[in-house]
Amino acid sequence: MQIWRRLEDVPAELGPSVVTVGNFDGVHLGHQHVIRRAREDADARAATLVVVTFDPHPFAVLRPEHAPVTLSSLDERVELMAGLGVDGVLVLPFTTEMAAWTPQEFVDRVLVDALHATAVVVGSNFRFGHRAAGDVAFLVEAGARQGFEVDGLALDGGPQVWSSTYVRACLAAGDVEGAAEALGRPFRVRGVVVEGDRRGRSLGYPTANVPTRGLAAAPADGVYAGWLRRTDGGERLPAAISVGSNPSFAGDRERRVESYVLDRDDLELYGVEVEVEFVSRLRGMERFDGVDALLAAMRDDVRRAREVLGT
């Protein structure tokens, strides 16, 4: 799969393409539905499938105080798109200048001049251009004049919610199962393991710690069952995962994802990027009066994690 980070990077010899456009945050089931339909259309037309996305999220430029936490990094989005059979991804750097483009300018510069679109596949609620003035109806009219067809897909998902906003709401409530249903896969976070205060190791539960400040999004504070793996390869390991600061120790205010890999105290992961996958919430975050009460709770967390994960 090819990745172009500017309009100018798209090769002039690019043939006819089928294009889909959006933020694709999380690449949830709705996004997957659009991309798969576009893939089918591209195959039928012997055309290249191109996804156009933006970095950063437009709200981060236009209304930073309302910008949502992102469910996936750009690299993760691209990786997920590759798995759906996308041929090329055009990452447009979103700026105030681009925000001022009229819908017709976007059609001319991106869809027609750069990508030679023969078809455009988007969600039925797709909006674009200055003040979101462009919609599917505008695309249909532009396509009739400029030689591309438009498919606007309904994304209600039936009984299933297809929405990045919905996924964020699930995570904020600690409902990782609900997030997984909307994403079509378990929610995951990635980050580099840092050295912590080693309290877990001293208690017999060494953890791989990833600060949440470096993450796009994370579930609500609490304890979860899930899996950990190195992003550079290696096996998927069962884990009990704590998200939040540790209220049982005074002065501990840094929010982080701490993963205890069940029955393993031999892992050396400092400085290694890992992916943590959330399967089920075991309990909320609690403050314990004393180490004995904390240890009893941790033993129960591990027991319940084993049951959930079937290990």
C-alpha positions in Angstrom: 0.0 0.0 0.0 1.2 3.5 -0.9 1.0 6.5 1.5 1.1 10.0 0.2 1.4 12.9 2.7 0.7 15.8 0.3 -1.4 16.2 -2.9 1.9 16.8 -4.7 3.1 13.3 -3.7 0.4 11.5 -5.7 2.0 10.2 -8.9 0.8 11.9 -12.0 0.5 8.5 -13.7 -2.1 7.3 -11.2 -4.9 5.8 -13.2 -8.6 6.0 -12.4 -9.4 5.6 -8.8 -12.3 4.9 -6.5 -12.1 7.3 -3.5 -13.5 7.4 -0.1 -12.9 10.4 2.3 -13.1 10.9 6.0 -11.3 11.0 9.4 -11.8 7.2 9.9 -11.0 7.6 13.6 -10.8 4.1 15.0 -11.7 2.5 11.6 -14.9 1.2 13.2 -17.5 -1.1 11.6 -19.1 1.8 9.7 -15.8 2.9 8.3 -15.1 -0.7 7.3 -18.4 -1.0 5.6 -17.6 2.1 3.4 -14.1 0.9 2.6 -15.2 -2.6 1.7 -17.9 -1.2 -0.6 -15.3 1.0 -2.2 -13.0 -2.0 -2.6 -15.8 -3.9 -4.4 -16.4 -0.9 -6.7 -12.7 -0.5 -7.4 -12.4 -4.2 -8.3 -15.4 -3.9 -10.7 -13.8 -0.9 -12.4 -10.2 -2.2 -12.4 -9.4 1.0 -10.5 -7.1 1.9 -7.6 -8.8 2.2 -4.2 -7.6 5.4 -2.4 -8.6 6.6 1.1 -8.3 10.3 1.8 -7.9 11.2 5.4 -6.7 14.2 7.4 -4.0 14.8 10.0 -4.5 16.3 12.5 -8.3 15.9 13.1 -10.0 19.0 11.7 -11.4 19.9 15.1 -7.9 20.1 16.5 -7.3 23.0 14.1 -10.7 24.7 14.0 -12.0 24.1 17.5 -9.2 22.7 19.6 -11.2 23.1 22.8 -13.7 20.7 21.4 -11.3 18.3 19.7 -12.1 14.7 20.6 -9.5 12.3 21.9 -8.6 10.1 19.0 -9.2 6.4 19.1 -6.3 5.5 16.9 -3.1 7.1 15.7 -2.5 7.8 12.1 -0.1 4.8 11.8 -2.8 2.6 13.3 -5.4 3.9 11.0 -3.2 3.2 8.0 -2.4 -0.3 9.3 -6.1 -1.1 9.6 -6.8 0.3 6.2 -4.1 -1.9 4.7 -5.9 -4.9 6.2 -9.0 -3.9 4.3 -7.3 -4.0 0.9 -6.8 -0.3 0.4 -4.2 0.5 -2.3 -3.3 4.0 -1.3 -3.8 6.5 1.5 -3.6 10.2 0.9 -3.0 12.0 4.2 -3.9 15.6 3.8 -2.3 17.9 6.4 -5.3 19.8 7.7 -4.7 23.5 8.0 -6.7 26.7 8.2 -6.0 27.2 4.6 -7.5 23.9 3.7 -10.5 24.6 5.9 -11.2 27.6 3.7 -11.5 25.5 0.5 -15.0 25.5 -1.0 -16.5 22.1 -1.7 -15.9 22.7 -5.4 -12.2 23.4 -4.7 -11.9 20.1 -2.8 -13.5 18.2 -5.6 -11.3 19.9 -8.2 -8.0 19.7 -6.4 -8.3 16.3 -4.7 -10.9 14.1 -6.4 -10.4 15.2 -10.0 -7.0 16.7 -10.5 -4.9 14.5 -8.1 -6.9 11.2 -7.9 -8.8 11.0 -11.2 -11.8 9.7 -9.4 -14.2 7.5 -11.3 -16.3 6.9 -8.3 -16.6 8.3 -4.7 -18.0 6.2 -1.8 -18.8 8.0 1.4 -21.2 7.8 4.3 -24.6 9.4 3.7 -23.9 12.0 6.4 -20.5 13.0 4.8 -19.8 16.8 4.9 -16.8 18.7 3.5 -15.5 22.0 2.4 -15.7 25.5 4.1 -18.2 25.5 6.9 -19.1 21.9 5.9 -21.1 23.3 3.0 -20.6 20.2 0.8 -22.6 17.0 1.2 -23.5 13.9 -0.8 -26.0 15.8 -2.9 -23.3 18.3 -3.9 -21.0 15.4 -4.8 -23.6 13.8 -7.0 -24.1 17.1 -8.9 -20.3 17.6 -9.2 -19.8 14.0 -10.3 -22.5 14.4 -13.0 -20.6 17.4 -14.4 -17.0 16.0 -13.9 -17.3 12.4 -14.7 -17.5 10.4 -11.4 -20.3 8.5 -9.7 -21.2 8.8 -6.1 -22.4 6.2 -3.6 -23.6 7.6 -0.2 -24.1 4.7 2.2 -26.4 4.7 5.2 -24.4 4.0 8.3 -27.0 3.4 11.0 -25.7 -0.2 11.4 -29.2 -1.4 12.2 -29.1 -2.5 15.9 -25.4 -1.8 15.9 -24.1 1.7 16.6 -21.4 2.8 14.1 -19.9 5.9 15.5 -16.6 7.1 16.8 -18.5 9.3 19.3 -20.3 6.1 20.6 -17.0 4.3 21.0 -15.5 7.2 23.0 -18.7 7.2 25.2 -18.2 3.4 25.8 -14.6 3.9 26.8 -15.4 6.8 29.1 -17.9 4.4 30.9 -15.4 1.5 31.0 -17.6 -0.5 28.6 -14.8 -2.0 26.6 -17.2 -4.8 25.4 -19.5 -2.1 23.9 -16.5 -0.4 22.2 -15.4 -3.7 20.8 -18.8 -4.4 19.3 -18.7 -1.0 17.5 -15.1 -1.4 16.4 -15.4 -5.0 15.2 -12.4 -5.9 17.3 -11.2 -5.3 20.9 -10.1 -1.8 21.8 -6.3 -1.5 22.0 -3.8 1.1 23.1 -0.1 1.4 22.1 2.8 3.0 23.9 6.3 2.6 25.0 6.9 0.9 28.4 8.5 3.2 30.9 10.1 2.5 34.3 7.7 3.0 37.1 8.0 3.1 40.9 8.4 -0.8 41.0 5.7 -1.1 43.6 4.1 -3.9 41.6 7.3 -5.9 41.4 7.9 -5.5 45.2 4.3 -6.9 45.7 4.9 -9.8 43.4 3.0 -8.4 40.4 5.5 -6.7 38.1 3.7 -4.5 35.5 4.5 -3.0 32.1 3.6 0.7 32.5 2.5 2.9 29.6 1.7 6.6 30.5 -1.7 7.6 29.1 -0.4 11.1 28.2 1.1 9.5 25.1 -2.0 7.7 24.1 -4.8 8.7 21.9 -7.5 7.3 24.2 -7.8 4.9 27.1 -10.8 3.3 29.0 -12.1 4.7 32.2 -10.1 4.1 35.4 -10.4 0.6 36.6 -9.1 -3.0 36.3 -9.5 -5.0 33.2 -8.8 -8.4 31.7 -7.0 -8.4 28.4 -3.8 -9.1 26.5 -0.4 -7.6 25.9 2.0 -8.1 23.0 5.1 -6.4 21.7 4.4 -4.5 18.5 7.7 -5.9 17.0 6.4 -9.4 17.3 6.1 -12.0 19.9 3.2 -13.9 21.5 0.0 -12.5 22.8 0.1 -12.7 26.6 -2.8 -12.8 29.1 -2.9 -9.8 31.5 -4.7 -8.1 34.3 -4.6 -4.4 33.4 -5.0 -1.4 35.7 -5.9 2.0 34.2 -5.5 5.2 36.3 -3.4 6.6 39.0 -2.9 4.5 42.2 -5.1 5.9 44.9 -3.7 3.6 47.5 -0.4 5.4 47.5 -0.1 9.1 48.5 1.3 11.3 45.8 0.7 8.9 43.0 -1.2 11.0 40.5 0.1 10.0 37.1 -2.5 8.2 35.0 -1.2 5.1 33.2 -2.0 1.7 31.8 -0.3 -1.0 33.9 -0.3 -4.5 32.6 0.6 -7.6 34.8 1.2 -10.5 32.5 -0.2 -13.5 34.3 2.5 -15.7 35.9 5.4 -13.9 34.3 8.1 -12.0 36.3 10.8 -12.5 33.7 9.7 -10.0 31.0 12.1 -7.1 30.2 10.0 -4.5 28.4 11.4 -1.1 29.3 11.7 1.0 26.2 9.6 -1.5 24.1 6.4 -0.5 22.3 3.6 -2.7 23.3 -0.1 -3.1 22.4 -2.6 -3.6 25.2 -5.9 -5.1 24.3 -9.0 -4.8 26.6 -11.4 -7.6 26.9 -13.6 -7.0 29.9 -13.8 -4.6 32.9 -13.3 -6.4 36.2 -13.9 -3.5 38.6 -13.6 0.2 39.1 -10.5 1.8 40.7 -10.6 1.6 44.5 -8.5 2.9 47.4 -7.3 0.3 49.9 -6.3 0.9 53.5 -3.2 -1.1 53.7 -1.1 -3.5 51.6 -2.9 -6.7 52.7 -6.2 -5.4 51.4 -4.6 -4.3 48.2 -2.9 -7.7 47.7 -6.2 -9.6 48.3 -7.9 -7.5 45.7 -5.0 -8.1 43.2 -5.2 -11.8 43.7 -8.9 -11.7 43.0 -8.3 -9.5 39.9 -5.8 -12.2 38.6 -8.3 -15.0 39.3 -11.1 -13.2 37.5 -8.8 -12.3 34.6 -8.0 -16.0 34.2 -11.7 -16.8 34.1 -12.5 -14.1 31.5 -9.5 -15.0 29.3 -9.8 -18.8 29.7 -6.2 -19.3 30.8 
